[in-house]
């Protein structure tokens, strides 16, 4: 089952978020994860959906709003998708993506963007299976502040 995350989910969600960050080689910091997620939910900065199994949170997806000037519509950035290792292969990722797609449609967005590493074999199979297409028409560039972790 999937549903929109609420502020009461923050403690349990922070543990999943911490696992997600560790997967991306960041240090564990559950208190900071709780604070970050609580701020996103309270400030309505993002949309977070969770997957549950027997009342336990097992995965989440987080989307941030963007806008397309040329389309003059909202876009959503699917920034985070994570399912606990013990629950992978059971359709939770696809269910979370479908929840994200429903939200994008209901918000009259023109689409969902995401980025994943070329070496992410699972994601590179999952996203096309969920209807996403690789967009080869542009070059993707990034500027980062070297002092940000």
TIMARFI-820697 format. One line per 10 residues: number of its first residue (from 1); their letters; for each residue z, y, x of N, C-alpha, C. Coordinates in nm, 4 decimals. Layout:
NUM	A	Z,Y,X,Z,Y,X,Z,Y,X ~ ...
//
This chain:
1	XXXXXXXXXX	0.0000,-0.1186,0.0839,0.0000,0.0000,0.0000,0.0000,0.1253,0.0885 ~ -0.0766,0.2235,0.0481,-0.0789,0.3514,0.1192,-0.0359,0.4618,0.0242 ~ 0.0200,0.5659,0.0823,0.0635,0.6810,0.0035,0.0801,0.8001,0.0964 ~ 0.0946,0.9181,0.0359,0.1186,1.0391,0.1131,0.2610,1.0382,0.1669 ~ 0.2762,1.0765,0.2924,0.4091,1.0834,0.3532,0.4883,1.1992,0.2935 ~ 0.6194,1.1802,0.2876,0.7088,1.2861,0.2411,0.8120,1.3122,0.3505 ~ 0.8883,1.4170,0.3319,0.9896,1.4544,0.4300,1.0931,1.3424,0.4478 ~ 1.1150,1.2616,0.3451,1.2111,1.1513,0.3571,1.1602,1.0389,0.4476 ~ 1.0321,1.0393,0.4800,0.9728,0.9383,0.5685,0.9861,0.9732,0.7164 ~ 1.0294,1.0946,0.7466,1.0189,1.1451,0.8839,1.0877,1.0562,0.9861
11	XXXXXXXXXX	1.2068,1.0080,0.9575,1.2782,0.9272,1.0569,1.1985,0.8015,1.0926 ~ 1.1560,0.7268,0.9912,1.0803,0.6033,1.0155,0.9411,0.6335,1.0708 ~ 0.8792,0.7380,1.0194,0.7469,0.7785,1.0671,0.7510,0.8206,1.2133 ~ 0.8597,0.8845,1.2537,0.8732,0.9286,1.3934,0.8710,0.8105,1.4896 ~ 0.9255,0.6976,1.4490,0.9208,0.5790,1.5351,0.7775,0.5311,1.5545 ~ 0.6989,0.5291,1.4475,0.5570,0.4926,1.4586,0.4809,0.5938,1.5433 ~ 0.5096,0.7223,1.5198,0.4438,0.8298,1.5942,0.4759,0.8180,1.7432 ~ 0.5995,0.7805,1.7737,0.6396,0.7617,1.9127,0.5621,0.6458,1.9755 ~ 0.5465,0.5359,1.9014,0.4674,0.4221,1.9500,0.3232,0.4658,1.9776 ~ 0.2696,0.5464,1.8878,0.1336,0.5993,1.9024,0.1212,0.6819,2.0300
21	XXXXXXXXXX	0.2167,0.7698,2.0543,0.2136,0.8552,2.1739,0.2281,0.7722,2.3015 ~ 0.3133,0.6703,2.2967,0.3292,0.5816,2.4126,0.1975,0.5099,2.4415 ~ 0.1269,0.4692,2.3370,-0.0054,0.4062,2.3525,-0.0990,0.4987,2.4315 ~ -0.0833,0.6304,2.4124,-0.1655,0.7292,2.4837,-0.0946,0.7831,2.6082 ~ -0.0055,0.7014,2.6642,0.0577,0.7270,2.7941,0.1471,0.8507,2.7961 ~ 0.2110,0.8805,2.6839,0.3089,0.9893,2.6783,0.4485,0.9281,2.6812 ~ 0.5450,1.0049,2.7261,0.6830,0.9580,2.7300,0.7415,0.9507,2.5897 ~ 0.8279,0.8533,2.5682,0.8960,0.8388,2.4408,0.9862,0.9601,2.4169 ~ 0.9824,1.0133,2.2946,1.0682,1.1259,2.2576,1.0777,1.1313,2.1053 ~ 1.1601,1.0444,2.0510,1.1723,1.0350,1.9052,1.2269,1.1627,1.8427
31	XXXXXXXXXX	1.3295,1.2286,1.9003,1.3761,1.3541,1.8391,1.2642,1.4594,1.8295 ~ 1.1829,1.4707,1.9341,1.0711,1.5666,1.9295,0.9674,1.5231,1.8271 ~ 0.9452,1.3936,1.8142,0.8504,1.3424,1.7139,0.8994,1.3753,1.5736 ~ 1.0285,1.3552,1.5495,1.0855,1.3898,1.4182,1.0648,1.5372,1.3869 ~ 1.0956,1.6219,1.4832,1.0812,1.7668,1.4646,0.9349,1.8030,1.4377 ~ 0.8442,1.7479,1.5182,0.7020,1.7773,1.5040,0.6516,1.7365,1.3660 ~ 0.6834,1.6149,1.3247,0.6358,1.5654,1.1950,0.6993,1.6411,1.0785 ~ 0.8274,1.6720,1.0888,0.8940,1.7486,0.9823,0.8285,1.8854,0.9672 ~ 0.7947,1.9490,1.0787,0.7272,2.0794,1.0729,0.5894,2.0663,1.0084 ~ 0.5152,1.9620,1.0421,0.3818,1.9448,0.9829,0.3926,1.9294,0.8312
41	XXXXXXXXXX	0.4901,1.8496,0.7876,0.5048,1.8246,0.6444,0.5568,1.9489,0.5729 ~ 0.6616,2.0120,0.6259,0.7196,2.1312,0.5614,0.6209,2.2466,0.5561 ~ 0.5475,2.2679,0.6652,0.4527,2.3799,0.6719,0.3168,2.3473,0.6110 ~ 0.2987,2.2225,0.5688,0.1706,2.1765,0.5129,0.0554,2.2038,0.6097 ~ 0.0831,2.1804,0.7391,-0.0175,2.1990,0.8443,-0.1148,2.0829,0.8519 ~ -0.0729,1.9677,0.8015,-0.1576,1.8490,0.8090,-0.1327,1.7638,0.6858 ~ -0.2174,1.6654,0.6708,-0.1989,1.5646,0.5661,-0.1676,1.4340,0.6367 ~ -0.0588,1.3708,0.5986,-0.0187,1.2446,0.6595,-0.0065,1.1402,0.5488 ~ -0.0713,1.0268,0.5718,-0.0616,0.9137,0.4802,-0.0020,0.7968,0.5569 ~ 0.0772,0.7164,0.4880,0.1430,0.6026,0.5510,0.1025,0.4731,0.4813
51	XXXXXXXXXX	0.1097,0.3650,0.5583,0.0895,0.2302,0.5048,0.2243,0.1610,0.5077 ~ 0.2535,0.0878,0.4008,0.3811,0.0187,0.3891,0.3603,-0.1315,0.3721 ~ 0.4575,-0.2074,0.4225,0.4629,-0.3515,0.4006,0.6079,-0.3837,0.3679 ~ 0.6330,-0.4323,0.2473,0.7695,-0.4636,0.2021,0.8665,-0.3477,0.2237 ~ 0.8214,-0.2259,0.1921,0.9061,-0.1079,0.2013,0.9222,-0.0509,0.3411 ~ 0.8560,-0.1106,0.4393,0.8653,-0.0630,0.5776,0.7337,0.0049,0.6155 ~ 0.7435,0.1224,0.6805,0.6232,0.1911,0.7267,0.5648,0.1140,0.8443 ~ 0.4349,0.0832,0.8356,0.3694,0.0043,0.9412,0.2526,0.0785,1.0056 ~ 0.2119,0.1907,0.9467,0.1011,0.2669,1.0028,0.0907,0.4029,0.9381 ~ 0.0096,0.4886,1.0015,-0.0111,0.6227,0.9468,-0.1449,0.6776,0.9926
61	XXXXXXXXXX	-0.1906,0.7769,0.9195,-0.3065,0.8569,0.9583,-0.2682,1.0020,0.9363 ~ -0.3070,1.0884,1.0291,-0.2783,1.2316,1.0171,-0.4080,1.3092,1.0329 ~ -0.4312,1.3998,0.9391,-0.5521,1.4814,0.9385,-0.5151,1.6289,0.9398 ~ -0.5928,1.7058,1.0138,-0.5726,1.8504,1.0223,-0.6921,1.9210,0.9593 ~ -0.6685,2.0334,0.8899,-0.7799,2.1053,0.8281,-0.8598,2.1866,0.9295 ~ -0.9885,2.1829,0.9127,-1.0839,2.2659,0.9873,-1.1786,2.3259,0.8846 ~ -1.2659,2.4136,0.9302,-1.3669,2.4700,0.8408,-1.5015,2.4696,0.9102 ~ -1.6058,2.4480,0.8325,-1.7422,2.4569,0.8821,-1.8015,2.5882,0.8323 ~ -1.8342,2.6757,0.9244,-1.8946,2.8033,0.8857,-2.0335,2.7829,0.8276 ~ -2.1110,2.6926,0.8868,-2.2476,2.6735,0.8384,-2.2502,2.6090,0.7007
71	XXXXXXXXXX	-2.1549,2.5228,0.6744,-2.1478,2.4578,0.5429,-2.0595,2.5371,0.4453 ~ -1.9821,2.6304,0.5005,-1.8892,2.7119,0.4224,-1.7960,2.6245,0.3390 ~ -1.7437,2.5212,0.4055,-1.6521,2.4282,0.3397,-1.5470,2.3807,0.4386 ~ -1.4443,2.3209,0.3849,-1.3397,2.2586,0.4650,-1.3942,2.1303,0.5278 ~ -1.3470,2.1029,0.6459,-1.3669,1.9768,0.7155,-1.2272,1.9232,0.7435 ~ -1.2124,1.7959,0.7664,-1.0846,1.7394,0.8088,-1.1036,1.6713,0.9431 ~ -1.0084,1.6915,1.0324,-1.0071,1.6242,1.1613,-0.9088,1.5082,1.1522 ~ -0.9631,1.3869,1.1605,-0.8774,1.2696,1.1645,-0.8294,1.2597,1.3084 ~ -0.7097,1.3087,1.3312,-0.6583,1.3219,1.4675,-0.5795,1.1994,1.5123 ~ -0.5058,1.1381,1.4200,-0.4172,1.0282,1.4565,-0.4315,0.9138,1.3566
81	XXXXXXXXXX	-0.4488,0.7944,1.4086,-0.4493,0.6733,1.3265,-0.3776,0.5668,1.4076 ~ -0.2747,0.5076,1.3478,-0.1981,0.4079,1.4215,-0.1400,0.3058,1.3250 ~ -0.1472,0.1800,1.3652,-0.0821,0.0708,1.2934,-0.0018,-0.0082,1.3967 ~ 0.1234,-0.0357,1.3653,0.2098,-0.1123,1.4538,0.1413,-0.2441,1.4903 ~ 0.1532,-0.2820,1.6177,0.0858,-0.4018,1.6699,0.1086,-0.5256,1.5841 ~ 0.2280,-0.5430,1.5335,0.2624,-0.6621,1.4552,0.1875,-0.6697,1.3225 ~ 0.1289,-0.5589,1.2793,0.0638,-0.5546,1.1476,-0.0865,-0.5331,1.1562 ~ -0.1396,-0.5308,1.2759,-0.2835,-0.5095,1.2923,-0.3617,-0.6303,1.2427 ~ -0.4854,-0.6049,1.2004,-0.5709,-0.7120,1.1517,-0.5485,-0.7463,1.0062 ~ -0.4697,-0.6652,0.9361,-0.4396,-0.6909,0.7954,-0.4987,-0.5862,0.7012
91	XXXXXXXXXX	-0.5882,-0.5021,0.7518,-0.6563,-0.4049,0.6667,-0.5859,-0.2715,0.6506 ~ -0.4747,-0.2497,0.7203,-0.4017,-0.1240,0.7044,-0.4822,-0.0044,0.7551 ~ -0.5503,-0.0202,0.8674,-0.6312,0.0920,0.9205,-0.7391,0.1315,0.8212 ~ -0.8086,0.0337,0.7679,-0.9148,0.0630,0.6697,-0.8566,0.1284,0.5451 ~ -0.7414,0.0810,0.5008,-0.6779,0.1399,0.3817,-0.6386,0.2851,0.4079 ~ -0.5872,0.3134,0.5266,-0.5502,0.4513,0.5610,-0.6738,0.5402,0.5692 ~ -0.7814,0.4880,0.6252,-0.9059,0.5656,0.6321,-0.9594,0.5915,0.4915 ~ -0.9521,0.4927,0.4043,-0.9982,0.5126,0.2662,-0.9141,0.6184,0.1962 ~ -0.7840,0.6210,0.2234,-0.6961,0.7246,0.1668,-0.7394,0.8621,0.2181 ~ -0.7724,0.8700,0.3458,-0.8184,0.9958,0.4042,-0.9496,1.0402,0.3399
101	XXXXXXXXXX	-1.0397,0.9471,0.3162,-1.1685,0.9803,0.2539,-1.1486,1.0294,0.1099 ~ -1.0562,0.9658,0.0362,-1.0261,1.0123,-0.1003,-0.9729,1.1544,-0.0986 ~ -0.8841,1.1831,-0.0033,-0.8271,1.3173,0.0071,-0.9360,1.4190,0.0425 ~ -1.0266,1.3816,0.1327,-1.1355,1.4715,0.1703,-1.2240,1.5026,0.0493 ~ -1.2544,1.4018,-0.0292,-1.3352,1.4230,-0.1501,-1.2620,1.5118,-0.2497 ~ -1.1330,1.4860,-0.2699,-1.0578,1.5636,-0.3695,-1.0368,1.7080,-0.3258 ~ -1.0444,1.7347,-0.1961,-1.0302,1.8724,-0.1472,-1.1658,1.9402,-0.1302 ~ -1.2707,1.8741,-0.1780,-1.4081,1.9263,-0.1718,-1.4510,1.9565,-0.0282 ~ -1.4029,1.8748,0.0652,-1.4415,1.8913,0.2055,-1.5817,1.8350,0.2267 ~ -1.6475,1.8861,0.3292,-1.7815,1.8355,0.3592,-1.7779,1.7094,0.4442
111	XXXXXXXXXX	-1.6602,1.6736,0.4972,-1.6518,1.5501,0.5728,-1.5258,1.5404,0.6558 ~ -1.5217,1.4341,0.7335,-1.4119,1.4066,0.8252,-1.4710,1.3863,0.9636 ~ -1.4127,1.4520,1.0605,-1.4518,1.4358,1.2006,-1.3442,1.3563,1.2721 ~ -1.3842,1.2812,1.3720,-1.2866,1.2148,1.4568,-1.3480,1.1929,1.5934 ~ -1.2612,1.1664,1.6876,-1.3023,1.1393,1.8241,-1.2250,1.0171,1.8703 ~ -1.2929,0.9293,1.9417,-1.2238,0.8161,2.0028,-1.2887,0.7857,2.1364 ~ -1.2145,0.7263,2.2245,-1.2655,0.6960,2.3572,-1.3761,0.5916,2.3538 ~ -1.4673,0.6022,2.4453,-1.5761,0.5041,2.4549,-1.5221,0.3643,2.4807 ~ -1.4055,0.3552,2.5441,-1.3465,0.2246,2.5756,-1.2606,0.1684,2.4616 ~ -1.2465,0.2423,2.3514,-1.1672,0.1960,2.2375,-1.2525,0.0995,2.1545
121	XXXXXXXXXX	-1.2572,-0.0259,2.1982,-1.3426,-0.1247,2.1325,-1.3080,-0.1445,1.9853 ~ -1.1784,-0.1475,1.9550,-1.1370,-0.1675,1.8161,-1.1813,-0.0504,1.7292 ~ -1.1517,0.0731,1.7737,-1.1912,0.1914,1.6974,-1.3416,0.2047,1.6846 ~ -1.4131,0.1696,1.7892,-1.5588,0.1826,1.7864,-1.6254,0.0779,1.6977 ~ -1.5508,-0.0215,1.6552,-1.5991,-0.1158,1.5535,-1.5482,-0.0737,1.4154 ~ -1.4232,-0.0273,1.4121,-1.3595,0.0102,1.2857,-1.4302,0.1274,1.2179 ~ -1.4532,0.2352,1.2915,-1.5055,0.3568,1.2284,-1.6441,0.3374,1.1667 ~ -1.7397,0.2744,1.2357,-1.8679,0.2492,1.1678,-1.8524,0.1573,1.0463 ~ -1.7598,0.0603,1.0538,-1.7361,-0.0295,0.9401,-1.6814,0.0465,0.8196 ~ -1.6215,0.1642,0.8452,-1.5667,0.2480,0.7377,-1.6623,0.3607,0.6979
131	XXXXXXXXXX	-1.7858,0.3557,0.7469,-1.8865,0.4532,0.7047,-1.9057,0.5725,0.7963 ~ -1.8361,0.5772,0.9101,-1.8533,0.6874,1.0047,-1.9751,0.6597,1.0923 ~ -2.0433,0.7659,1.1300,-2.1602,0.7542,1.2166,-2.1367,0.8346,1.3435 ~ -2.1850,0.7815,1.4559,-2.1797,0.8573,1.5807,-2.2785,0.9724,1.5687 ~ -2.2315,1.0891,1.6029,-2.3146,1.2090,1.5936,-2.3601,1.2465,1.7335 ~ -2.4832,1.2146,1.7644,-2.5356,1.2365,1.8994,-2.6111,1.3682,1.9154 ~ -2.6084,1.4518,1.8147,-2.6889,1.5736,1.8169,-2.6269,1.6881,1.8966 ~ -2.4996,1.6750,1.9304,-2.4321,1.7833,2.0027,-2.3562,1.7255,2.1214 ~ -2.3237,1.8121,2.2146,-2.2339,1.7761,2.3230,-2.0943,1.8212,2.2844 ~ -1.9977,1.7391,2.3080,-1.8589,1.7713,2.2780,-1.7946,1.8181,2.4078
141	XXXXXXXXX	-1.7386,1.9389,2.4065,-1.6733,1.9957,2.5237,-1.5264,2.0188,2.4930 ~ -1.4463,2.0233,2.5971,-1.3046,2.0483,2.5795,-1.2557,2.1409,2.6903 ~ -1.1714,2.2342,2.6529,-1.0984,2.3170,2.7487,-0.9520,2.2877,2.7242 ~ -0.8776,2.2605,2.8294,-0.7351,2.2375,2.8127,-0.6584,2.3275,2.9071 ~ -0.5423,2.3647,2.8640,-0.4511,2.4399,2.9479,-0.3798,2.3387,3.0351 ~ -0.3984,2.3473,3.1641,-0.3466,2.2456,3.2550,-0.1950,2.2316,3.2525 ~ -0.1250,2.3254,3.1915,0.0199,2.3200,3.1877,0.0724,2.2479,3.0630 ~ -0.0156,2.2130,2.9711,0.0251,2.1444,2.8490,0.0263,1.9951,2.8756 ~ 0.1328,1.9290,2.8328,0.1442,1.7823,2.8519,0.0582,1.7080,2.7551
//
